[in-house]
Amino acid sequence: MTDDVIAAQAFAFFTAGFETSSTTLSFCLHELALQSPLQNEVFLEADAIASKSGTPFSYESLKDMVLL
């Protein structure tokens, strides 16, 4: 195998691996953009968690965000 083929296979692997996450995140952000009351609630929830546990967010603090 040449280096170009290996690089292409690696790129395809990483792209396929992140596609589901990026699609889910894009849909979530799209819905938040369309629904400003929900966007405000999520902001307030994130602000409260940041005040309580600090930033950057840890995995445990993200689990506390029910709306997000």
C-alpha positions in Angstrom: 0.0 0.0 0.0 1.2 3.5 -0.8 1.2 6.3 1.7 -1.6 8.0 -0.3 -3.9 5.0 0.1 -3.2 4.7 3.8 -3.9 8.4 4.3 -7.1 8.1 2.3 -8.3 5.2 4.3 -7.5 7.0 7.6 -9.4 10.1 6.4 -12.4 8.0 5.5 -12.3 6.2 8.9 -12.2 9.5 10.8 -14.9 11.1 8.7 -17.2 8.2 9.1 -16.5 8.0 12.8 -17.4 11.7 13.4 -20.3 11.9 11.1 -22.9 10.7 13.6 -21.7 13.1 16.2 -21.6 16.1 13.9 -25.0 15.4 12.5 -26.5 15.1 16.0 -24.8 18.3 17.1 -26.0 20.2 13.9 -29.6 19.1 14.5 -29.4 20.1 18.1 -28.0 23.6 17.3 -30.6 24.0 14.5 -33.5 23.2 16.9 -32.1 25.6 19.5 -31.8 28.3 16.9 -35.4 27.9 15.9 -36.8 27.8 19.5 -35.6 30.9 21.3 -37.4 30.1 24.6 -35.8 26.7 24.8 -32.4 28.3 23.8 -32.8 30.7 26.8 -33.6 27.8 29.2 -30.5 25.8 28.0 -28.4 28.9 28.5 -29.7 29.5 32.0 -29.1 25.8 32.8 -25.5 25.9 31.5 -24.8 29.2 33.3 -26.1 27.6 36.6 -23.9 24.5 36.2 -20.9 26.7 35.3 -21.5 28.8 38.4 -21.7 25.6 40.5 -18.9 23.5 39.1 -16.8 26.0 37.1 -15.5 25.9 33.6 -14.4 24.1 31.5 -17.3 21.7 31.9 -16.5 18.2 33.1 -18.2 15.1 32.0 -20.1 15.0 35.4 -21.3 18.5 35.0 -22.5 17.8 31.5 -24.5 14.9 32.9 -26.3 17.4 35.2 -27.6 19.3 32.3 -31.0 17.8 31.8 -32.2 20.0 28.9 -29.0 19.9 27.0 
